[in-house]
Amino acid sequence: MAVGRFPVHSDRMSDNGSGAHYYWCTRHHRVETDADVCPAKQVLGPYASASDAENALQRVQERNEAWEAEDARWAGEER
């Protein structure tokens, strides 16, 4: 394949159109922006708003609980 033959897009999936991205840093326990974001292994996101980033851990917990309940249902262990 020839280099440069296909355009490459680097837009993030959660782009809210404003260009701003927010992250929850699991090391510093704070919301960070593109301007001061820690390495990817330490953050959750990007999120469209600071509020969404601030609630990231709660959202992770809710999703984990739902997935665990679904796994238990599939295994015949109703919760």
C-alpha positions in Angstrom: 0.0 0.0 0.0 1.3 3.4 -0.9 2.1 5.8 2.0 -0.3 8.8 2.0 -2.8 7.1 -0.2 -5.7 7.2 2.4 -6.5 10.2 4.6 -6.1 9.6 8.3 -8.4 11.2 10.8 -7.3 11.7 14.4 -10.6 13.1 15.7 -11.7 11.6 19.0 -15.0 9.8 19.1 -16.4 11.9 21.9 -15.6 15.2 20.3 -18.3 17.6 21.4 -17.6 20.1 18.6 -16.0 22.7 20.9 -12.5 21.1 20.7 -12.3 20.8 24.5 -11.8 17.4 26.1 -12.0 16.5 29.8 -10.4 13.5 31.6 -10.5 12.0 35.1 -7.0 11.4 36.4 -6.9 8.3 38.6 -3.5 9.4 40.0 -4.4 12.9 41.0 -8.2 12.4 41.5 -9.1 15.5 39.5 -10.5 16.6 36.2 -7.9 17.4 33.6 -8.0 19.0 30.1 -6.0 18.5 26.9 -3.7 21.3 28.2 -2.6 19.4 31.4 -3.6 15.8 30.9 -1.6 13.0 32.5 -0.4 9.9 30.5 -3.2 7.8 29.0 -2.6 4.9 31.4 -3.7 7.2 34.3 -6.8 8.8 32.9 -10.4 7.9 31.9 -11.9 9.7 29.0 -12.1 11.9 27.0 -15.4 13.2 28.1 -17.5 16.1 26.6 -17.7 18.0 29.9 -15.9 18.4 33.2 -19.0 17.1 34.9 -19.0 13.9 32.9 -15.3 13.4 33.7 -15.9 14.1 37.4 -18.5 11.3 37.5 -16.3 8.8 35.5 -15.6 6.5 38.5 -19.3 6.3 39.4 -20.1 5.4 35.8 -17.4 2.7 35.7 -18.8 1.2 38.9 -22.4 1.2 37.5 -21.3 -0.5 34.3 -19.2 -3.1 36.1 -22.2 -3.9 38.3 -24.5 -4.3 35.3 -21.9 -6.5 33.5 -21.4 -8.7 36.6 -25.2 -9.1 36.9 -25.4 -10.1 33.2 -22.5 -12.5 33.6 -24.3 -14.1 36.6 -27.6 -14.3 34.7 -25.8 -16.1 31.8 -24.2 -18.5 34.3 -27.6 -19.2 35.9 -26.7 -17.4 39.1 -29.5 -14.8 39.3 -28.6 -11.8 41.5 
